[in-house]
Amino acid sequence: MGFARAQPILVIAKSIIVVVFRKEWPAADCNPRQAAGDRIEPILSSLWLPRSVIAPAPSSDPDGCRNNLVRFTRQGRRRQTNTTTAGIDTSKLKLDIAVHQRTERWQVANALPGWRALTANLAKAGVTRVGIEATGGYERGVVEHLRAAGFTVLVLQPIQVKAFGRVHLRRAKNDALDAALIAACAATLDQPRIAPDPRLADLAGYLTFLEQTEEDIARFKTRLEHIDEPRLRRIVTSDIKRLKARKAAQTRDIAKRLRAHDDLAKRLDLVLSIPGIGERTALALIIRMPELGQISREEAAALAGLAPFDDDSGKYKGQRHIAGGRGRLRHSLFAAALPAAFRWNNALIDLYGRLIAKGKAHNAALIACARKLLIYANTVVQRGTPWTEKAA
């Protein structure tokens, strides 16, 4: 009985590249309580995309596994850079510090003596980069002190740290663990493209006080509508008058402080050349957005929280909406958009009319006008030339 010769079969299989997004190993001493220790190091997948892997420090690194990052030069050569990152969890009275991928943990007071000790300890540990979570202003003093000492400081939004913890399934929470989580999160972030301007950081405090004064005026006006007794009305009216005088004086003081710097004064004049932007809005633009003129129009809109984001999934096409961003700056631009779109800026008057004619809601049209004001400001600062009205 003969056997038929088997015919060759050509099989074409699609190659699949499997990328490990997260992998856990037990600790070196096999202690389950330290399994998947708090060490997170970036690796490169087969697709050369950055991935994170939780692993113990290699024994060949006597310093405890520094954050070794791989960078590519224009010629395609790989260049190894060593950066040691620390994380700081901030509270009103103390600071908890952790060095990324090391066992060092310590605590100092959130005051000048503690900041000095912190600076010395970080330098001794070879740390050059520090991540700290924004904590309602309690972090400002230590951030300024560390930057003055030459450290690169990344101020992280709480949502960034929280999302990073969820990605890595971190559920336990205390101050020491939060510091380690902040350090790991900061180690994965890129260096800021635009360094913070300490002059504007100082002016931001004055501007915040001005904005709070404006909020107080609005609050007193609302209260006045519900008061009938003449004596109480006189008291509230007097308070409103006093706050308005303070607001005007504070605005003049901020403008004077800003104009003491020639480059900032030039930037302010360029923004003031745009019809519909007054001194109050121009100050908010210069102080709240130091990146003005150095970023694209899309980046500027996203930073201010005025960029329309998609909300689609499958066949569902949701309405575009704005979210996030710098709330105080967005509030200033939105307040300026109404008079600009109705009276002062011809380009915005035309834009508002076109959007309303298409059936857009009043608020949606005003948001578009506010975004245009920001784009105009970014453009004039970028070009270094004042606004020019186009001929009809």
C-alpha positions in Angstrom: 0.0 0.0 0.0 1.6 3.2 -1.1 1.4 6.5 0.6 0.7 9.7 -1.4 3.4 12.2 -1.2 2.4 15.1 1.0 2.1 18.3 -0.9 4.0 21.2 0.5 1.8 23.8 2.1 2.8 27.5 2.2 1.6 29.0 5.4 1.7 32.8 5.8 1.4 33.9 9.4 1.1 37.4 10.6 3.9 38.2 13.0 2.7 39.4 16.4 4.9 41.4 18.7 4.1 40.9 22.3 5.0 43.9 24.5 5.1 43.5 28.2 3.4 46.6 29.7 3.8 45.7 33.3 5.5 42.8 34.9 6.1 42.1 38.6 8.9 40.1 40.1 9.3 39.0 43.7 11.8 40.8 45.9 15.4 39.7 45.9 15.0 38.1 49.3 11.7 36.4 48.3 9.8 38.3 50.9 6.2 38.5 49.7 5.6 41.7 51.5 8.2 43.4 49.3 7.1 41.7 46.1 7.0 44.0 43.2 8.9 46.4 45.4 8.5 50.1 44.7 11.1 50.1 42.0 9.9 51.1 38.6 12.3 51.4 35.7 11.7 52.3 32.1 12.5 49.8 29.4 12.2 49.7 25.7 9.9 47.2 24.0 10.3 45.5 20.6 8.6 48.5 19.0 11.0 50.9 20.7 8.1 52.4 22.7 8.7 53.2 26.4 7.1 50.8 28.8 7.4 50.4 32.5 8.4 47.4 34.4 8.6 46.9 38.2 11.8 45.1 39.1 14.4 44.8 41.8 17.6 46.9 41.5 20.4 45.1 39.6 23.3 44.0 41.8 25.7 45.6 39.3 24.4 49.1 40.3 26.0 50.0 43.7 23.9 53.2 43.9 20.6 51.3 44.0 19.5 51.4 40.3 19.5 55.0 39.2 17.0 56.0 36.6 18.8 55.1 33.4 17.2 56.6 30.4 18.1 55.9 26.8 18.1 58.8 24.4 18.5 58.8 20.6 20.6 61.4 18.9 19.8 62.7 15.4 22.3 60.3 13.9 20.5 57.4 15.5 23.1 56.6 18.1 22.0 55.8 21.6 23.2 57.9 24.4 22.8 56.8 28.0 21.8 59.4 30.6 21.8 58.9 34.3 19.2 60.9 36.3 18.4 60.3 40.0 14.9 61.4 40.8 13.3 62.1 44.2 9.7 62.6 45.1 8.2 64.8 47.9 4.8 64.4 49.5 3.8 67.8 50.9 1.7 68.7 53.9 1.4 71.9 55.9 4.0 71.0 58.5 6.2 68.3 57.0 7.7 66.9 53.9 8.1 63.2 53.2 10.9 62.4 50.7 11.7 59.2 48.8 14.5 58.5 46.2 13.2 56.7 43.1 14.3 53.0 43.0 16.2 53.3 46.3 15.4 52.6 49.9 16.1 56.1 51.2 13.1 57.6 53.0 13.2 60.6 55.3 11.1 63.4 56.6 11.8 67.1 57.2 9.8 70.1 58.4 8.1 72.2 55.8 10.0 75.3 56.8 13.4 76.9 56.0 15.5 74.8 58.3 13.9 71.6 56.8 14.4 72.9 53.3 18.1 73.4 53.9 18.4 69.9 55.4 16.5 68.6 52.4 18.8 70.3 49.9 21.9 68.8 51.6 20.4 65.3 51.7 19.3 65.4 48.1 22.8 66.6 47.0 24.4 63.9 49.0 22.2 61.2 47.4 23.1 62.5 43.9 19.6 63.7 43.2 19.3 66.2 40.4 15.5 66.0 39.6 12.7 66.3 42.1 9.0 65.7 41.7 6.5 67.3 44.0 2.7 67.3 43.9 0.8 70.6 44.0 -0.8 70.9 47.4 -2.8 74.1 47.6 0.3 76.3 47.9 2.1 74.4 50.7 4.7 73.4 48.1 5.6 76.8 46.9 8.3 77.6 49.4 10.2 74.3 49.0 9.9 74.5 45.2 11.5 78.0 45.1 14.2 76.9 47.5 15.1 73.8 45.5 15.1 75.6 42.2 17.3 78.3 43.6 19.7 75.5 44.7 19.9 74.3 41.1 17.5 71.3 41.2 15.1 70.5 38.4 11.7 70.6 40.0 8.6 69.2 38.4 5.3 70.3 40.0 2.8 67.5 39.2 -0.9 67.8 39.2 -2.7 65.5 41.6 -4.5 63.9 38.7 -1.2 62.9 37.1 0.0 61.1 40.3 -3.4 59.5 40.9 -3.6 58.2 37.3 0.0 56.9 37.5 -0.8 55.0 40.7 -3.9 53.4 39.1 -1.9 52.3 36.1 0.6 50.5 38.4 -2.2 49.2 40.7 -1.0 51.0 43.7 -3.8 51.0 46.3 -2.0 51.4 49.6 -1.6 55.0 50.6 0.4 56.8 53.3 2.8 59.8 53.1 5.9 57.6 52.6 4.3 55.6 49.8 2.9 58.8 48.2 6.5 60.2 48.1 7.7 57.0 46.4 4.8 57.2 43.9 5.5 60.8 43.1 9.2 60.0 42.5 8.3 57.1 40.1 5.8 59.4 38.3 8.3 62.2 37.9 11.0 59.8 36.6 8.8 59.0 33.6 8.1 62.6 32.6 10.1 64.6 30.2 12.1 67.7 31.1 9.9 70.8 30.8 10.5 72.4 27.4 10.1 75.9 28.9 11.7 76.7 32.2 9.4 78.5 34.7 10.0 82.2 35.1 10.5 83.1 38.8 9.4 86.7 38.1 6.0 85.6 36.9 5.7 83.2 39.8 6.0 86.1 42.2 3.5 88.2 40.3 1.0 85.3 40.3 0.5 85.7 44.0 -0.5 89.3 43.6 -2.8 88.4 40.7 -4.5 85.7 42.8 -5.1 88.3 45.5 -6.7 90.6 42.9 -8.9 87.7 41.6 -10.0 86.9 45.1 -10.9 90.6 45.6 -13.0 90.4 42.4 -14.8 87.3 43.8 -15.5 89.2 47.0 -17.1 92.1 45.1 -19.3 89.6 43.2 -20.3 88.0 46.5 -21.2 91.3 48.1 -23.3 92.3 45.1 -25.2 89.1 45.3 -25.8 89.6 49.0 -27.0 93.2 48.4 -29.8 91.9 46.2 -31.4 90.1 49.2 -31.0 92.9 51.8 -33.8 95.4 52.3 -32.8 97.1 55.6 -31.3 100.5 54.7 -28.5 100.4 57.3 -27.3 97.0 56.2 -27.4 98.1 52.6 -25.2 101.0 53.3 -22.7 98.7 55.0 -22.5 96.3 52.1 -22.4 99.2 49.6 -19.5 100.7 51.4 -17.7 97.3 51.4 -18.2 97.1 47.6 -16.8 100.6 47.1 -13.8 99.8 49.3 -13.1 96.5 47.4 -13.4 98.2 44.0 -10.8 100.8 45.1 -8.5 98.0 46.3 -9.0 96.2 43.0 -8.0 99.3 41.0 -4.9 99.9 43.2 -3.9 96.3 43.0 -4.2 96.3 39.2 -2.0 99.3 38.9 0.6 97.8 41.3 0.8 94.6 39.3 1.2 96.4 36.1 4.0 98.6 37.6 5.8 95.5 38.9 5.5 93.8 35.5 6.7 96.8 33.6 9.8 97.0 35.7 11.1 94.2 33.4 11.7 95.4 29.8 10.9 92.0 28.1 7.7 91.6 30.1 6.7 95.2 29.4 7.1 94.6 25.7 5.1 91.5 25.8 2.3 93.3 27.7 2.2 96.1 25.1 1.9 93.5 22.3 -1.1 91.9 24.0 -2.7 95.2 24.8 -2.6 96.1 21.0 -5.4 93.5 20.4 -8.9 95.1 20.5 -11.0 93.6 23.2 -8.1 92.9 25.6 -7.8 95.4 28.4 -5.1 95.7 31.0 -6.7 93.3 33.4 -7.0 90.5 30.8 -3.5 91.2 29.4 -2.0 90.9 32.9 -3.7 87.5 33.3 -2.4 86.3 29.9 1.2 87.3 30.6 1.3 86.0 34.2 -0.8 82.9 33.9 0.8 81.7 30.7 4.6 82.2 30.7 4.7 80.0 27.6 2.9 82.7 25.5 4.6 83.1 22.1 6.7 79.9 22.5 4.0 77.3 21.8 1.5 76.5 19.1 -2.0 77.8 19.0 -3.3 74.3 19.8 -1.1 74.0 22.8 -2.1 77.4 24.1 -5.8 76.6 23.8 -5.2 73.2 25.6 -3.3 74.9 28.4 -6.0 77.4 29.0 -8.7 74.7 28.9 -10.3 76.2 25.8 -9.5 73.4 23.3 -12.6 71.4 22.2 -11.9 67.7 22.9 -13.6 64.8 21.0 -16.1 62.6 22.7 -16.6 59.8 20.2 -16.8 56.0 20.6 -17.7 53.6 17.8 -20.9 55.0 16.1 -21.5 57.4 18.9 -20.4 61.0 18.0 -20.5 63.1 21.1 -20.5 66.8 21.4 -17.1 68.5 21.6 -16.4 70.0 25.0 -13.6 71.9 26.9 -12.1 70.5 30.0 -9.2 71.0 32.4 -6.6 73.7 31.9 -5.8 76.8 33.9 -9.2 77.9 35.3 -8.3 81.4 36.4 -6.9 82.3 33.0 -9.9 80.8 31.3 -12.2 82.8 33.5 -10.4 86.0 32.5 -10.5 85.3 28.8 -14.2 84.3 29.0 -15.1 87.6 30.8 -13.2 89.6 28.0 -14.8 87.6 25.2 -18.3 89.0 25.7 -17.6 92.7 25.2 -15.0 91.9 22.6 -17.4 89.8 20.5 -20.2 92.4 20.8 -18.3 95.7 20.4 -14.5 96.0 20.4 -13.0 93.4 18.0 -14.4 93.2 14.5 -12.9 89.8 13.8 -14.7 88.4 16.9 -17.9 90.1 16.0 -17.9 88.4 12.7 -17.0 85.1 14.2 -19.7 85.3 16.9 -22.3 86.1 14.2 -21.3 83.2 12.0 -21.4 80.7 14.8 -24.9 81.9 16.0 -26.1 81.8 12.4 -25.0 78.1 12.3 -27.1 77.3 15.3 -24.4 77.3 17.9 -25.3 78.2 21.5 -24.4 81.5 23.0 -21.9 80.0 25.4 -20.3 77.8 22.8 -19.8 80.9 20.6 -18.3 82.9 23.5 -15.9 80.0 24.2 -14.7 80.1 20.6 -14.2 83.9 20.9 -12.2 83.4 24.1 -10.1 80.9 22.3 -9.5 83.3 19.4 -8.4 86.0 21.8 -5.8 83.7 23.3 -4.6 82.7 19.8 -4.3 86.3 18.8 -2.3 87.1 21.9 0.0 84.1 21.3 0.5 85.1 17.7 1.4 88.8 18.3 3.9 87.8 21.0 5.4 85.1 18.8 5.8 87.5 15.9 6.9 90.4 18.0 4.6 92.8 16.1 1.4 94.5 17.4 -2.1 93.7 16.2 -3.1 95.2 12.8 -6.7 95.5 11.7 -7.4 93.8 8.4 -9.1 96.0 5.8 -12.7 95.1 5.0 
